[in-house]
Amino acid sequence: MVERKKRVAVLGLGIENLALTDYLLQKGAHVTVCDRRTPQQLGERYTTLHNLGVDFRLGSSYLEGLEDFNVLFRSPGLPLFQPELVDAMRQGVEVTSAMRLFVMLCPCPIVGVTGTKGKGTTSALIHRMLVASQRRCGAQAYLGGNIGIAPFSFLPQLTAADVVVLELSSFQLEDMVESVPIAVVTNITEDHLTAADPNNPNYHRSREAYVQAKTNLFRHQDASGITILNNDDPTCRTLKEMAPGTLLLYGSSPQSPGAWYEPTRDGQYKLFWNPAGEQEELIGSDRIKLRGEHNLLNIAAAALAAAQAGADRDSIVGAISAYHGLEHRLEYVATVDGVQYFDDSFATAPEPTIVALRAFKEPIVLIAGGVDKGVDYLPLVEEILASSVKAVVLIGKMAPVLKELIIRLGTEKGKVPFLVDGGTDMAKVMAVTREIAKPGDVVLLSPACASFDLFKNYKERGDLFKQEVRALAAKPEKAI
C-alpha cells in the first residue's frame, strides 16, 4: 500500500499509469508525474491531472532528481537499467510498478498469461469462457494488462467472487516478485532484444534476461499455485521443474494432466483434455473459427486455465465456438476477386510469421519487413522457402536484408519466390500486391518486424492494410 505521507512519482503517463494516478489520488496520495512529453503533447491528461493537484516534471530532464521521492512507479517502457533509476535505487528509493501494486491489492483470483506470442488470444479466450461461467454464479470476470485495459480502472468494482485475467508482457514481469494463483506461458522464443520502438525503448539485454522475466509469472507461487505450460515449446519444456505447485501441460500430443489436439482422418482436428483424470473430447475443429494449428494450442491453454479458475465445460466450449480472434492477429479481412486477405500485423517478430505461414495451403503473397528487433531471420526465410509463399512484397528497413537472405538461401535450394519492393506507404504496397495476387491466393500481411520506420505502430499498419482491402472490395470486380 502507498501511505499518504510518502512522496510518490509516476514515471510515464501511459494508459496503465494514468489509471494508477487516478487511484493514488483517490487514496489521498500526493503524486508527481514525470514524463518526457510536454503539456501540449499530454493534452487532456495534463489538464485534468493538473486541475486535481498533480505536480509534473516534464521534458528531456524528467528523470532528474528521482531521489526526491520515496516510491517510483515505473512505466513498462522504462528500462530497469535506466541510469537514473539505478541511482535512485542505490539511494533507497523503492521502484515498483502499477501491475505489481495491482497484484498485491486484487481481492480475487488472477489468471496471468504471458508468452512471446499467443498471450493476447489466450487471455481473451479465458476471459470469454469465464464471463459466461461467472455470470451463472452472480459474479464477474475482468480482462486487463498488456491487452490495453488498465486493471486499476476496474479495481474499485472487484469483489472476492470475481476473477481477473491479466495479459502480461515481459516488461510488466521483469521485476515482479508477487505471485498469481494461475499462470499460463504460451511460448518463449525471441523478442525485445533491441530498442526498436523509439517511444517505448525498453528491451532485454539478453535472451536469458527475457526468459527470466517471463518466468517471474510463476516462480514466486507456492504449492497451491497452478502453472500451465506449452509442452510443444522447447523453452517451456525446460521450465517444468520450476513450477512450485500443480503443473498442467498442453500440446499437439497427449498430455497428462493437460490438454492436446489430434488430427482426424478427414483433415480436421479434435481437442481433448483430462484435467479430472479421464480423457474427454472437448471440441472439434469444425466448430472452431480461429485459423491455424497454433490457435489450437491457444485454445487448449485457455480451456485449462478457465477450468482451473472455475469455468464450467459448457461455458468453455461455447466461448471457443463463438470466438473469431483478436484484431491484427491472423484476422480475416475480406475476399476480393477470389483473393483472401489476412491482417497479421501483430506479427512483429519472425516466429509468429512462421506460425502464420503454416496456417495456409493456398499460394501466399507475403507482405514482410520493417524494423529489426535483434533476432535471427534465417528461420523465417527457411519457412518462406518451405511454405506455399509464391511472392514476397518487401517493405521497410529490413527489406534489403530479407531480400538478400531469400535470394542466397533460395538459390542454394533451387527455389526463389518472386520478390518486389513494396514502397513506403500502404497504398503503394497494396497496388503492388494487387498486381501479383491471383484468384485462389492469400495475401498475408505478416511483417515479422516492428513497424516504426513507416508506421506509428502495428495497429496503424494493420488498420491501413484493412482500409486498402476494404476499398478494393468496394470497387467493381476486375476482369479475370
ZITA-V684805 format. One record per backbone hydrogen bond with DSSP energy under -1.0 kcal/mol. CO is the residue of the C=O (numbers start at 1). NH is the residue of the N-H. Records with the same first field share a line. If there is no record, write none. Layout:
# ZITA-V684805
CO->NH + NH
This chain:
# ZITA-V684805
3->6
7->70 + 71
8->32
9->73
10->34
11->75
14->18
15->19
16->20
17->21
18->22
19->23
20->24
21->25
22->26
23->27
24->29
25->28
30->8
31->55
32->10
33->57
34->12
35->59
38->42
39->43
42->45
43->47
44->48
45->49
46->50
47->51
49->54
50->53
55->33
57->35
59->62
61->64
65->68
66->69
70->94
71->9
72->96
73->11
75->78
79->82
82->86
83->87
84->88
85->89
86->90
87->91
88->93
89->92
94->72
96->74
97->101
98->102
99->103
100->104
101->105
102->106
109->164
110->182
111->166
112->184
113->168
114->186
118->122
119->123
120->124
121->125
122->126
123->127
124->128
125->129
126->130
127->131
128->132
129->133
130->134
131->135
132->136
134->137 + 139
135->138
140->163
142->165
144->167
145->148
149->145
150->153
151->154
154->157
155->158
159->162
163->142
164->111
165->144
166->113
167->146
170->174
173->176
181->226
182->112
183->228
184->114
187->116
192->204
194->196
197->200
206->210
207->211
208->212
209->213
210->214
211->215
214->217
215->218 + 219
218->221
222->225
225->246
226->183
227->248
228->185
229->250
230->233
233->237
236->239
239->242
240->243
246->227
248->229
249->259
250->231
251->261
257->249
258->274
259->251
260->272
262->270
264->267
268->264
269->285
270->262
271->282 + 283
272->260
273->280
274->277
280->273
283->271
284->287
285->288
293->297
294->298
295->299
296->300
297->301
298->302
299->303
300->304
301->305
302->306
303->307
304->308
305->309
306->311
307->310
312->316
313->317
314->318
315->319
316->320
317->321
318->322
326->329
328->346
331->343
334->341
336->339
338->440
339->336
340->443
341->333
342->445
343->331
344->347
346->348
347->448
349->353
350->354
351->355
352->356
353->357
354->358
356->359
357->360
363->442
364->390 + 391
365->444
366->393
367->446
368->395
370->398
371->450
373->193
377->381
378->382
379->383
380->384
381->385
382->386
383->387
388->364
390->418
391->366
392->420
393->368
394->422
396->399
398->402
399->403
400->404
401->405
402->406
403->407
404->408
405->409
406->410
407->411
408->412
409->413
410->415
418->392
420->394
425->429
426->430
427->431
428->432
429->433
430->434
431->435
433->437
438->441
441->340
442->365
443->342
444->367 + 446
445->344
447->369
450->371
451->454 + 455
457->461
458->462
459->463
460->464
461->465
462->466
463->467
464->468
465->469
466->470
467->471
468->472
469->473
470->474
472->475
